Amino acid sequence: MTADIAVVGFAQAPNVRRTAGTTNGVEMLVPVFAELFAATGLSKSDVDFWCSGSSDYLAARAFSFIAAVDAIGAVPPIMESHVEMDGAWALYEAWVKLRTGEADTALVYGFGKSSAGNLRRTLALQLDPYTVAPLWPDSVTVAALQARLGIDAGRWSERAMAEVVGGDVDTLLTHPYIADPLRRHDCAPITDGASAIILATGDRAREINDRPAWITGFEHRIDSGSLGARDLTGSPSTVAAARAAGVDGVELAELHAPFTHQAILLRDALGLTKAVVNPSGGALAGNPMFAAGLSRIGEAARRVFDGSHGRVLAHATSGPALQQNLVCVMEGR
């Protein structure tokens, strides 16, 4: 069984450098859920399926996502699942759940307290455990390698990277490197945050939102986890996901690009020659780990809700140097 499925609600916590809360995300999630329910008119008992995205590595505790369920409450009992990924992949699982006909509504959330511990070192744990992780190359260093390869190949320049940020480009280019060729403005800030989205099917979606963002294409692909086994100046997985999702006619795109050169790479991979890109500021304005990709979907859906755009695209990434990529296309009807 298949059904038309739409994003009908989106809410997110403020993107901040540091929160005082615990790493299980409960303090961030409670107000996000309250805002989402107030906007949609739903309650916990109206949600058929819950799915979350987070990381036990980031939280530094096993099964941290179970503790996060405290934000939902013990009553009424819920049907719940989790992915050790950005919340965008939890949304994909929920979308599949709704397509099977086992649920009509789903609430998806992602959260991360990026300020806990040393984020750049923690992310090294996702690298190949035999040949790369023991060297402890941090996330910014790996991105710098990718940026340098692209510059040497003529795919982009330091000036083009600075132009992604905007403002006084000449002044930006005078700033010191933090990992050559990356400067501070080239890198997403360490950010604590959370976001949540509600999905609904068919007539239920129309009851909840006057202008739902209908999902017309949704796919994700993965490239090799070995940094030396793929061309880091391109993103075959993004190209494949976009081809499967169908990105023709997209007017606006929210790209999960934690580094300026990745914004350029993704625009090329997705063929975004005419679309407005990252009006929200994207991950460079706030990059809460395991929620930033889900927020890209929510930010794009908002443009459909308000009628400003008819067909939009959202992208999410996970892993080093754009290893895994997800594309979600939505439209208003």
N, C-alpha and C positions, 0 to 999 in steps of 0.2 A: 504494500500500500504506500502511496506517496501523497503528499499534500503540499499546497502552497504555504510557505513559512516566511514570516516577517519578523524583523526587529521592531518591537513596539515600545520599548523604554530603555533609557540609558542614564546612569548616574555614576559619578566618580568622586573620590575624595580629593581634597586639595593636594597638588603636587608640591611637596615640601622637602627640604634637605634632610630633615631629621624629625621623627616623631618620638614622643615619650612612651608610646605604647609597647606592648610585647610583640615578639616576632610572629605570633600566630594570627595577627591581623584583626582580631576581634574588635578592638577599639576603632579601627578604621572602617570596618564593614558595617557595624550597627547603624551609623547615620547614613551610609550609602544605601542600605536596604530600605530604611525609612523614607528617604527621598524618592527612591524608585517606586515604592508602593503608593506614596502620596501622588506621584505624577500619573500613575496608571490606574489608580483606584482599586488595585488588587490587594490581597492580603496573603500571608504565608499559606493559608489553606487553599488558595487558588492556584498555587504552583504545583504542577504534577511531577516535575523532575528538576533536581538541582545538580549543578556540575561546577567544579572549581579548578583553577589552575594556580599552582604555587610551587615552591621548592623547599624540600627539607634541608638541602645543603645551605640555602640562603638563611633559613630559620635556625640552623644549627641544632635541630632537634628532630627525632624520628616522628613520623606521622603528625607533623604540625598541622596538616590540613584537617585532621580530626578535631583538634582543639578549636579550629576556626569555625566549626559547625556550631559552636556555642553562640555565635552571632545570629544563627537562625532560630535556635531554641529547641527544646526537647518535645514540645507539643505544638501542633500535631506531628506525628511521625512523618518522616519524609523519605523519598526515594532519592539517593544521592550517589554521585560518582566524583572522580577526581583525576586530573592528569598532572604529571610532574613536568609541566610546560607552561608557557604563557597561557592566559585565560582564553586567547583566541582559539587554541586547540580544544579547550573545554567547550567552547561554543560550537565547534565542529561536531564534537561528540553529541551535544544536545540536539543539534540540527539533524543528525542521523537518527537519534531517538524519536524525534517528532515525525520524521519521514516514515518510520516504521508503523506509525499509528498508535504507539504505546503511550503517547502523551500528547496533550494539546497545548500545554504551556511549559516553559522551562525558564529557570533563572540561572544565569551563568555569572560567576564572579572570579576575579583574579586579584592577588594581593602580594605585596612584597615590601619588606623593611630593608631596603638596600643599604641603609646606614649602619646596619648591624655588622660588626666585624670589618674585614678588609675586602670590599667587593671585588676589586680587580684580582686579588689572589683567589678568592672563592670561585670565581668563574673559570679559573685555570683547571678546576676539577672536572670540567666537562670535556677536556681535551683527551687525546689518546693516552691511556694510562701507562703504556709501556715506553713509548718513544718521545712523547711531548710533555705530558703533565709533570714528569720528574724534573724538567727544566724550569718549571714555574713561569712560563711566559704569560703575563697578565693580559686581560682582555684588550686594553688600550694598545699594548705592544703588538698583539696579533693584528689588530685593525691597522696599525701603522705600517706593518708589512704589506697588507693589502693596498693601502693608499699609495705606498711607494711603488709597488708593481704597476698600479694603474697610471701613475705619473710617468714612469719610465716607458710604458707602452703607448703613451700619448692619448690615453682614454680621458683624462682630466688633468687639471693643473691646480696648484695651490690657490691661485686666484679664483678659479671656478669653484673650488671648495668654499672659499670665503664668501663668494657671491650667494651661496646657499643660505648663509646666515643673514646676509643683507647688511645695510648700514654703510659705514665708512670702511670700505674694503681695504684701502691703502693703509689705514691705521691698523686694521686687524692683522695685516701681513707683517707688521713690525713687531708683533707680540712674540715672545720666545716659544720654542717648541717644548712640548711635554713628552713627546715621543715622535721624533722626526719621521714624517713631515706633518704630524698633527700638532696643532696648537689647542689651547683650552676651548676656543670657540668651535673647534671641529668635533668636539666630544660631548655627548649627552651628559647632563649633570647627574650625580648620584641623587636618587629621588625615592622617598617613601610614598606609597600610594596604593590605591585600590580602585577597582571599577566593577560595575555590574550591568548586565543586559538582560532584558526579558524577551524571549521568543514566543510566538504564538502562531497557530495555524488558522488558515482560512477565515471563516466568519468570526472566530474568536478574536483574531487579530484586529478585524475591523471594529469590533465592539470596544476594544481597549484603546485604539489609536485612530483618529480620523484620517491620518495619512501614514500608514505603516510603511516601513522600508522593506519591500519584498526581496528576498534573496533569490537571485536568478542564476547565480553561479558561485560555487564554493569548492575550493580544492587546495590541497597542500602537497608539496613534493620535498624531497630531501636530496642533498648532494653528499658526497663522501665526507666522512668525519676526519679523514686524513688531509691535513692542509697541503701536503705535497702531491696529492693525487688529483687535484682539480685546479683549474685556472681561476685564480682568485680575482681576476679583473672582470669576470663575468658571473652570471648567476643562472645556470641552466635550470635549476629547480624553480626559480621565479618565472622564467619563460614558459616552462611546462605547466605550472599551475595556472598562469594567466591564459594559456591556450585552452586549457580544460574549462576554466571558469567563463571565458568569453568576455573580453574587455572592450569590445568595439563600442563606440559611442559614449564612453565614460566622460563625464563633464568635470568631475572632481575626484581627487585621490588623496587619501590619507596613508602615508607611507611610514612604516616603522623602521626608520633609519637612524640608528644611534650615533652615526658619524657622517660628516658632510659628504665625504666621497661616496658613501653608500647611498645617499639620496640621489646622486648623479647616476650611479650604477643602476639603481632600481628604476629610475625614470626611463633609462634606455631599454632595460629588460622588459618593461611593461609597455613600451611604445607610447608614452604619455607626452605627445607633442603639443596637444592643445588643452589638456585638462589643467584646472587649477590644482596645485599641489600643496598639501599641508597648510591650509588656512588656519588650523588650530595651533600651528607652531611645531607639531610633530614631536618626536622623541627628543629633539634638541632643546625643546622648551620644558620637558619633564619626562623622565624615563623610569617610572616605577617598575622594577623588575617583576615580570610575570603578570603585569596588568597593562603595560604600555601597548601591546599588540591588540588586546581586547578593546582598549580605549580608542584605537584607530577605527575599529568597526563602529563603535558608538558615536564617535565624532562625525564619521561619514554619514551614518544613519540620521543624525540630527539635521543634516542639510536636506534630507528627504522629508523629514517631519515638518520642517518649516516651509517647505515648498520652494526653497531657493534653487534646488537642483533636482533633476529628474532621474539621473543615472549616475551612481557613484561607485568608487572602488575603495576597498580597505586592504591593507597589506600588513602582515605580521611576520616577524622573523624570530628564530631561536638558534642557539649554537654559535660557534665562532665564525666570523667573516661571512655572515649570511648563509650558514649551512642549510638551515631548514626555512622554507618560506610558504606562506599561506596567502591566498587571494580570495576575497569575498566581494562579489558584485551585487549591488542592491539598486532597486528602482522604485519610484512612486507610480501609482496607477490611478 
